[in-house]
């Protein structure tokens, strides 16, 4: 009788009807679908990085940076897959955790290489990068100078 109770469902009107084994299987797959959907919501930053990498690859057609950007996207998608697989596990799995971190780190490193390839390929980019770095160092020096001046005034008062 207990097994039969699992296959019986009540309709909204309160009447009892038989549910097909197919409906039970579909209910299980629907629960997994909901869990997967919620998992994808939690991993939106990595999905955004994967999409951004593909967009970069499409804009850089025919260059070595395009291949690096596409590969970075694949690594970010792998990181999402490993993270979602870990979410399905009941206990932490060392292999999935290591694969997640290595995939995410590889994706970021490849995007860094994409930036370097673009800087090397564009003639004025290196000069602009040096000027921007110099301006950043100058602004940092000004901030430190005013902070030292403020501390000096506080000591003198």
C-alpha positions in Angstrom: 0.0 0.0 0.0 2.9 2.4 0.8 4.3 2.0 -2.8 0.9 2.7 -4.2 0.6 5.9 -2.2 3.6 7.3 -4.1 1.8 6.8 -7.4 -1.4 8.4 -6.3 -2.0 12.1 -6.5 -4.9 14.4 -5.5 -6.3 16.8 -8.1 -7.4 20.3 -7.1 -10.9 19.1 -6.6 -9.7 16.6 -4.0 -10.4 13.5 -6.2 -7.7 10.9 -6.3 -6.2 9.8 -9.7 -3.3 7.6 -10.8 -0.2 9.3 -11.9 1.8 7.7 -14.7 5.4 6.7 -14.1 6.3 9.2 -16.8 4.9 12.0 -14.6 7.1 10.9 -11.7 10.1 11.0 -13.9 9.2 14.4 -15.3 8.8 15.7 -11.8 12.3 14.6 -10.9 13.8 16.2 -14.0 11.8 19.4 -13.3 13.4 19.5 -9.8 16.8 19.2 -11.4 15.9 21.9 -13.9 15.0 24.3 -11.1 18.2 23.5 -9.2 20.3 24.1 -12.4 18.5 27.4 -13.1 19.2 28.6 -9.6 22.8 27.5 -10.0 23.2 29.5 -13.2 21.8 32.5 -11.4 24.6 32.1 -8.8 27.3 31.9 -11.5 26.3 34.9 -13.6 29.7 36.7 -13.3 31.5 33.8 -14.9 28.9 33.5 -17.6 29.3 37.2 -18.3 33.1 36.7 -18.5 32.7 33.8 -20.9 30.3 35.9 -23.1 32.6 38.9 -23.0 35.5 36.7 -24.1 33.5 35.4 -27.1 32.6 39.0 -28.0 36.3 40.0 -27.9 37.2 36.9 -30.0 34.6 37.9 -32.6 35.9 41.4 -32.8 39.5 40.3 -33.2 39.0 37.9 -36.1 42.2 36.6 -37.7 44.6 37.5 -34.9 46.2 35.4 -32.3 44.3 37.4 -29.6 41.0 36.0 -31.0 42.1 32.5 -30.3 43.3 33.4 -26.8 39.9 35.1 -26.1 37.9 32.1 -27.4 40.0 29.8 -25.2 39.5 32.0 -22.2 35.8 31.8 -22.8 36.0 28.0 -22.8 37.9 28.0 -19.6 35.3 30.3 -17.9 32.5 28.0 -19.1 34.5 25.1 -17.6 34.7 26.9 -14.3 31.0 27.3 -14.3 30.5 23.7 -15.1 32.8 22.5 -12.3 31.2 24.9 -9.8 27.7 23.7 -10.6 28.9 20.1 -10.4 30.3 20.9 -6.9 26.9 22.5 -5.9 25.2 19.1 -6.7 27.7 17.3 -4.4 26.7 16.8 -0.8 30.3 17.2 0.5 33.3 19.2 -0.9 35.1 17.5 -3.7 38.7 18.4 -3.9 39.0 17.6 -7.7 36.1 19.8 -8.6 37.3 22.7 -6.4 40.9 22.5 -7.9 39.4 22.3 -11.5 37.2 25.3 -10.8 40.0 27.5 -9.5 42.4 26.4 -12.3 39.9 27.0 -15.0 39.0 30.4 -13.6 42.6 31.4 -13.2 43.5 30.1 -16.7 40.7 32.2 -18.2 41.9 35.4 -16.4 45.5 34.7 -17.5 44.4 34.2 -21.1 42.5 37.5 -21.0 45.6 39.2 -19.6 47.5 37.8 -22.6 44.8 39.1 -24.9 45.4 42.6 -23.5 49.2 42.2 -24.1 48.7 41.0 -27.7 46.4 44.0 -28.4 48.9 46.4 -26.8 51.7 45.0 -28.9 49.6 45.1 -32.1 48.4 48.7 -31.8 51.2 51.1 -32.4 50.0 53.9 -30.1 48.8 51.7 -27.3 52.2 51.2 -25.7 52.8 54.9 -25.5 49.3 55.5 -24.1 49.9 52.8 -21.5 53.2 54.4 -20.4 51.5 57.8 -20.2 48.6 56.4 -18.2 50.9 54.6 -15.9 53.0 57.7 -15.4 49.9 59.8 -14.7 48.7 57.1 -12.2 52.1 57.2 -10.4 52.0 61.0 -10.3 48.5 61.0 -8.8 49.5 58.5 -6.2 52.5 60.7 -5.3 50.3 63.7 -4.9 47.9 61.8 -2.6 50.9 60.6 -0.5 52.3 64.1 -0.3 49.0 65.6 0.9 48.6 62.8 3.4 52.1 63.4 4.8 51.3 67.1 4.9 48.1 66.5 6.8 49.9 64.2 9.4 52.6 66.8 9.8 50.0 69.5 10.6 48.3 67.2 13.1 51.6 66.6 14.9 52.4 70.3 15.0 49.0 71.2 16.4 
